[in-house]
Amino acid sequence: MNKVLIIDDDKELCVLMTKCIEQEKLTVVIANGGIEGLRILGENKDTCSLIILDIMMPDLDGFQVLQQIRRTSNVPVLMLTAKSDEEDKVSGLRMGADDYLTKPFSINELMARVNSLIRRYTLLNPDSSAEADCMTFQGMTIDSLNRLVFKGNEQIELTGKEFDLLSFLASNKGKVFTKKQIYTQVWAEEYAFDDSNIMSFISKLRKKIEPDPEHPFYILTVRGVGYRFNREA
């Protein structure tokens, strides 16, 4: 456990990051391309606690590698890019990246992100029984046991009912619910809430968890019916 896989074709940067990460008593494995990185991950899947993934690589770009990683693993992914384009960041988070660093970055900032991601992953995944209390999606983790929500490495502050609403929809991923069904399940009362209040709760929750609240990824509206949690998340 606590092995860091760096996938980046910048060999000098890899050496620098390795020296810094190893000072934290962590083991580092380097891949200088996307294809090599996926192979190494397959060989170290059970011991890898973090992947540092560059976007711009000659064989497979970081987005392609990330998509393949998320098919089989929920290990945290910290993406590196020379771009500061907001669209790149949103795309990476939607595909399942946990955090982002734009080159050039300071070593102190890198190590803060590395330690935070590994600490959270280790906390939420100490054994298989703990995993059952967590729901992991693209860019977001819901810890049902401790009633915590993380987006990337950031803890999202939700009210009690906001957490209940998110947890209910996420645990029924892909299922469509009417506003009345949502109220009955989340508030555990006979339906006495008007639709505008349910919509207000959804709107507030989206502002806290969605990469782009105007174009929701997690909580989707089913026109004329109600809402569902994105089955692709």
Sequence and secondary structure as in RCSB ss.txt:
>XXXX:A:sequence
MNKVLIIDDDKELCVLMTKCIEQEKLTVVIANGGIEGLRILGENKDTCSLIILDIMMPDLDGFQVLQQIRRTSNV
PVLMLTAKSDEEDKVSGLRMGADDYLTKPFSINELMARVNSLIRRYTLLNPDSSAEADCMTFQGMTIDSLNRLVF
KGNEQIELTGKEFDLLSFLASNKGKVFTKKQIYTQVWAEEYAFDDSNIMSFISKLRKKIEPDPEHPFYILTVRGV
GYRFNREA
>XXXX:A:secstr
  EEEEE S HHHHHHHHHHHHTTT EEEEESSHHHHHHHHHHSTTTEEEEEEES  SSS HHHHHHHHHTT   
 EEEEES   HHHHHHHHHHT  EEEESS  HHHHHHHHHHHHHHHHHH SSHHHHTTEEEETTEEEETTTTEEE
ETTEEE   HHHHHHHHHHHHTTT  EEHHHHHHHHH S S   HHHHHHHHHHHHHHH SSTTS SSEEEETTT
EEEE TT 
